[in-house]
Amino acid sequence: SGAHLQRALTAVAARAVDLRVLFLEASDDALLQRYDAARRVHPLAAQDRVSDGIARERELLADLRENADLIVDTSELTVHDLRDRLVDAFDGGNSPGLVVNVVTFGFKNGNLRDADLQLDVRFLPNPHWIDDLRPLTGLDAPVRDFVLGQPDTGVFLERLRSLFDFLLPAYVREGKHYLTIGVGCTGGKHRSVVLGEVLADHLRTLGVTVQVDHRDRGKE
């Protein structure tokens, strides 16, 4: 059971072993599609619906998830994407103590399930409503200039930098190995991409390894 596994992990950690727990999860819809494609019965729902088994599994593993070092939502990841995420996270100990994943996304495409911290930047003017900027993304200079030129953006970034100047050293002292920060706007194409890149640049100055993933940048 989840409780037995948690006790075993605690016992291993007590032996001064460098133990890190990776927790892979997916949305209910993604799991249902996978069970349907595999034509398998959920082991916790032999006589019930697969969705009932998924719910029981989440309940049993809740404590393990809560104490995991890294949580990865595989709902929209290909096997190649997942491989890259794991290689980045477990690269043989060459990375500093804390690896930060900055993931930008669009709320209209679904929330970011595996974020430790989530920032909503929809309060800023949306470049989508400007004809010349709509087909571009936050990696293009005109969009970046527009977003960073807003008065509220400067205030937001100043306070955001101060927040992470405080948080990251505290996380390192606490022994945290992985941190996923979600930055969301409406579509995940403009504002979140710009601010995700700016945030990542600042975090790198704090001496941590930073990876950036623009989940929805190519979506309409």
Secondary structure, DSSP 8 states (H G I E B T S, - for coil): -HHHHHHHHHHHHTTT-----EEEE--HHHHHHHHHHHT---TT-SSS-HHHHHHHHHHHTHHHHHT-SEEEE-TT--HHHHHHHHHHH-SSS-S-S-EEEEEEEEGGG---TT-SEEEE-TTS--GGGSTTTTTS-TTSHHHHHHHHTSHHHHHHHHHHHHHHHHHHHHHHHHT--EEEEEEEESSSSSHHHHHHHHHHHHHHTTT-EEEEEETTTT--
